[in-house]
Amino acid sequence: MRRREFIALVGGAAAAWPLPLSAQQGRVPTIGVLVFGNPPPEPFLTDLRAGLRDVGYTEGRNIRLEVRTTEGKANLLPEKAAELVRLKVDIIVTFQTPASTAAKQATSEIPIVMVRAGDPVATGLIASLARPGGNVTGTSAGVAETVGKVVELIREAIPSARRIAVLANEMDPFAKPYLAAIGAGARSVGMEMVPIMARPSEPLGPAFETMTGKRVDAFIAMLSFMRREVFELALKHRLPLFSTDRRWTVAGALMSYAAHFEALHRETAVYIDKILKGSKPADLPVAFPTKFELVINMRTAKALGLAIPQSLLLRADEVIQ
């Protein structure tokens, strides 16, 4: 979706908007930002600040950010969400499903702009993409709708694969629809899915021992498990890792099929701007990514002794040598 079309989707006639919140109340609006903290939030925060500049906001001049991270500890999300509510921030921006769920449970009044929620309808964050209802709107990662493509890539990259594992975060409400989507995709190509439930804050050695014991041929991991230990264990156990985030592949996964998330991050600022100017979250449609990229890491393929079909290499948007 082009930027002009996106703005037309989430906005209305500019002339109908009220004055900005800062003009109404004579103060700088405060935006609370709640992140799980794994993967590290810095790339998202950089994109968010760039997006705010695009729509006329400069941090410290006409907008203020209050960032709260749990550094990968899901049990701290309710506490951090409640802290932002006590600060009486004007909007809460939440990165990924666990943070979005915690914020929604903490307040039904403060507008919430979710970023890259896994499946916001299935997890109960919104009523529908077109009319979210309530106090939550924002962007969907589109993972539930596209992870089936990742399963197809496993079949094409490793034709002998019969069983795939899914490393799923048992603390994430999105885990259930995520597993359902992968299971459906696996059945459609004649493969079996093996769910491996774990917590990102705990050692993952036992999870990989389970994968090896169940003789899986490859695995997919939820984004909250993105850390060096996963890549090291994947190579140790000779397990190809597939993902729905380009950063995984850059860091060492074999392959990813994912949305162009940088642009989606920046568009978060469009929602912030509209809400500060008077729009209600309930009336702002949730944005869905439209640009997707296939990335292949040939260094990892060589380390695993895998020959990637030429047909895949020709279709790839990026091949890491």
Buried (B, 14 or more C-beta within 10 A) or exposed (E): BEEEEBBEBBBBEEEEBEEBBBEEEEEBBBBBBBBBBBBBBEEBBEBBBEBBBBBEBEBEEBBBBBBBBBEBBBEBBBEBBBBBBEBEBBBBBBBBBBBBBBBBEBBEEBBBBBBBBBBBBBBEBBBEBEEBEBBBBBBBBBBBBBBBBBBBBBBBBBEEBEBBBBBBBEBBBBBBBBBBBBBEBBEEBEBBBBBBBBBBBEEBEEBBEBBBEEEBBBBBBBBBBBBEEBBEBBBEBEBBBBBBBBBBBEBBBBBBBBBBBBBBBBBBBBBBBBBBBBBBBBEBBBBBBBEBBBBBBBEBBEBBEBEBEEEBEEEBEEBBE
